[in-house]
Each structure stands twice: as C-alpha cells, then as structure tokens.
Amino acid sequence: MTTLNQKDDGYRGIWYMNQPSKDEYVFKYSGGLGTYCAKHQPFAVYSQESGKTFFCYGGTTKNDHQQLHHMVSYYDHASGMVPKPTILLDKHTDDAHDNPVISLDSDGYVWIFSTSHGTSRPSHIHRSARPYDIEQFKLVPATHLVGGEQVPFSNFSYMQVWNVPDRGFAAFLTHYNDPAIRTSFFISSPDGVRWSAMQRLAAIEQGHYQISAAHEGKVASAFNFHPADKGLNWRTNLYYMESSDFGKTWSSAEGEALKCPLTDVENPSLVRNYRKEGLNVYLKDIQLDDAGNPIILYLTSGGYEAGPKNAPHTWTTARWNGKAWEIRPAMQSDSNYDMGSLYIIGDGSWRIIAPTETGPQPFNPGGEVAMWITEDYGATWSRIMNLTSGSEYNHTYVRRPVNAHSDFYALWADGHARKPSPSRIYFCDGEGNARILPEEITGDFVQPLRAADTDKPRG
C-alpha cells in the first residue's frame, strides 16, 4: 500500500453502513462515520509545545462518499486556522472499521496507526518525518515479538494507543480468532518500532469489545463479551481490569490479581452482570481520575436492532470510588450507536458531549449534539446546552482529544443515517460553540466557520 503524502482540497468524511435491516431504519447502523468507532482511540491529541491539536479521521474522495482515505490535519490555536488535510493512505476499502488513530510521542512526532477490520487487509504504522508536522509521513517497519523473534506487526483491529511518558506506547487491540472470534490484547513499545509480544487479556466465549485509558503509568481496559449462544450482535456484561506495571500484571479495581487471558464469564473483573438483566452493553468512553480510579461511560438496551422496540437506550456511568462501584443512569437517547465522550472537570464534576437529542433520522445513530454536566459523581445530570439544532443529517461519534484544549474540545462528523450522503467534519470549543471544517479549501489555510452559519440543505 502506497504512502500518498498528498494534500486534499477540503474536509470530507466517509459514509458507512453495516447490516441492512429491511425496515424503515434501513441498517443496523450507518451514517457519517469518519470518527467511528468507540473502540478506536484517540482521534485527536493536543500538544502544548506546538500550540496545535493534531487529529485524524476517515475521509473520502470528492466523488465517492465511501472510499476510505486516512486523513491527518491539525488546528492551530494561535491563528484559529486549519491547513489543507494530508491524505496519508487510500485504504482500498469502504469499511470505516479501518479508520486510523493518532498519537504523539515525547519528541513531538505524529504517529498514525492504520487499523484493519479483521485479517483480510494489512495494518500500517506511519510516523511524521518531522516533529509537530503533517507534511510527510514515513512507513514504520514495525515488528512485534512472536516465539522469541521479532516479526512484522502488520495486523491489528480496534486499536487504542496511548503515549505514556518515560515508557513509550501502550496499546489495546483486537485480534481475530485468537482463540475467541474477537480476542482482546495488550501490547507495548518503547519506540513504536519494536513491540512486545501481544498479551491476551480476555477470550470469553466469542470475545469482546474493549475501551481503554492511561493515566500516570496506569493503563486500564473496560470490556463486554459476546455470549456464545447469541452471536456477535449481542454484547453484554461490564468488566474492568488495570495494570500499574505496563502490562506485566493485571488486577481488578479491588486489587485482586487476574490470570490472563480471562475465559470465564464469572471472574473477578466483572463489574455488573447485565446478562442476567437481559441487556446489551455498548461501550462509549473511560477516564481515570486524578486518583487513578476509573469512570466508565456506556449505554444499555434490550437488543441490537435499530428502532424503539429495544428502548430504553440508557446512558450509564460506573465509577470506582476506591471501595465499591457506583453504577448510575445518566440520560437516554434513541440508538445503540449514539456515541459521545466523558470529560472530568473536577472532583465530582463531569461533562458528557454526545448526540443524545433526537436528530433528523430518529432511531438511527447520532442526532443533535448536547452537553450535559453532573456535579455529584453522576447521581444527577443536567443538559446545559445543545451544540447543534435543525440539522439535515445526524451528528455522530463525538470524540475527546487527549489533553483536550478548550479551543478544540471535541471532534465529530455528520451524515444521513439511512442513505449514502456527504459527511462533514466538526469540532467545538469548551463553551459548546460548534464549528465546521470546510468541504472546499482554496488557500493553504482556512478559518473554520460556525456551524450555525453553515447549516443548510446540501442535497
């Protein structure tokens, strides 16, 4: 696969669908999914040294809403402008599960991890040629340890990669049929080139989805599982594990040692048994607070199909308070695939930015974006503002940058949720002012416009 290093003349996100449903909702999920999925992290990183927030997304061409390109750009906080984005790769697929993720190392180099959905396509790692720069990327000849030898590290799905100061990269990923259909792994590297052996974390029945976090040397994963008697559309239960020694040992929040890979449904990492409640669990975000305690954001529903029959779709937080899990409902929305991000503001004060409000395509992924706040560790929530309204398309997959700066506080996309359409890329500031990245750029740099000034039908 050729590294392109070309400039595009605008910001255009990919449109993607999954599993036709033969009903009014058309697909299990679909829409503008340039910042999909919840199991990919991060999509943006703020760098104080450069005064820029670097970000990536799944883009596409002018004439094809579904040809996946891996795109890289940045927001310059001094000027308030963005450059023309860099086209890194043509991934030769229409599958948004192949969307890229981004990281910055301690020297300021920009890293792009090009994921793959399963084993049919290769994965790639690129590093910028210069620190804090997106003009040119070079393919990294990455290897990982297998049977005592370094072999090419060329396949990873659902990649989540964190730069841990003085340690290097910590990454959580999925490998297929190894042995579960979706097996959860951890891997690390001091330099992004030579990686450790892939460590199996969990392989319960048909496998898992996981979300992860890193904070001051601690790394953590929250995950669900696919029951063998239900199939991969079903995912239930909530589990949590953490490591304070960069993956050498793992424990539950209570500190009980875990023997990995976990293979039993009932094990010490289990936070709540939603299987007994007949509920699916859709993971959204996880944060570690200043004490290193986890706060997990997820959604529960009665089933995988789109529509009201599986309501309520309940946003929920699970917080470890140092002694026990506090599990509390937050708000409700209308799709399993409404995805937003959790922000820790202070002690007991959190925000959620997510498309929780009904959009122009109800019961499909996304909707109108709102900001919610709690001051009591999730016991009560208040919607303090809507960031979008009167939209033509649903807004989807609101992502929190690493070290988010108030000027560039969240990143997302829009798109028609029931048929292929153009998709635009948005961001907002900490005050909730949404801005749109232009689909057409004539100069080298451009000032993003307020989304309220540009929301109009596009055909």
Buried (B, 14 or more C-beta within 10 A) or exposed (E): EEBBBEBBEBBBBBBBBBEEBEEEBBBBBBBBBBBBBBBBBBBBBBBEEBBBBBBBBBBBBEEBBBBBBBBBBBBBBEEEBBBBBBBBBBBEBBBBBBBBBBBBBEEBBBBBBBBBBBEEBBBBBBBBBEBBBBEEBEBBEBBBBEEEEEEEBBBBBBBBBBBBEEBBBBBBBBBBEBEBBBBBBBBBBEEBBBBBBBBBBBBBBBBBBBBBBBBEBBBBBBBBBBBBEBEEEBBBBBBBBBBBEBBEEBBBBEEEEBEBBBBEBEBBBBBBEBBEEEBBBBBBBBBBBEEBBBBBBBBBBBBBBBBEEBBBBBBBBBBBEEEEBBBBBBBBBBBBBBBBBBBBEEEBEBBBBBBBBBBBBBBBBBBBBBBBBBBEBBEEBEEEEBBBBEBBBBBBBBBBBBEBBEBBBBBBBBBBBBEBBBBBBBBBBBEBBBBBBBBEBEEEEBEBEEBBEBBEEEE
